[in-house]
Amino acid sequence: MSNVTRKELAVAVHEQLGISQRNSSDIVDTVFSVLKDSLVDGESVKLVQFGTLTVRDKSPRKGRNPRTGEAMTITKRKMVSFRPSKQLREQLNK
């Protein structure tokens, strides 16, 4: 299994739209920048036919240091959660 990189996305945009690789790279970077800024502001991002990215608050909880076994408190934090669309779930489970 491999990962798709930003460069590969830019190449795909270049091939699909026929624009320069520099412009396609700028487009990909702009999309990710807008996604990141929206999530940092606490907004959900809904991508139709793909899924929804939401920011969730995780409560503090007790845990253990796996190396030492020492009990510790894991601080509260925010996490990004992804919920795939119905169409994406159906395609994944074919």
TAJOFEN-V983846 format. One line per field, one symbol per residue. ss: DSSP state (A for helix, B for strand, O for the rest). phi: phi as a letter, one per 40 degrees, with the letter a starting at -180 (. if undefined). burial: + if it has 9 or more other C-alpha atoms within 8 Angstrom, else -. A space follows every 50 residues. Layout:
ss=???
phi=???
burial=???
//
This chain:
ss=OOOOOAAAAAAAAAAAAOOOAAAAAAAAAAAAAAAAAAAAOOOOBBBOOO BBBBBBBBOOBBBBOOOOOOBBBBOOBBBBBBBBOAAAAAAAOO
phi=.bcccccccccccdccbgccccccccccccccccdccccccgccbbbdgb ibbbcbcbccacabcccbgccabcccabbcbbbcccccdccccc
burial=-----+--+++-++----+-+--++-+++-----+--++---+++----+ +++++----+----+----------+---+---++--++-----
//
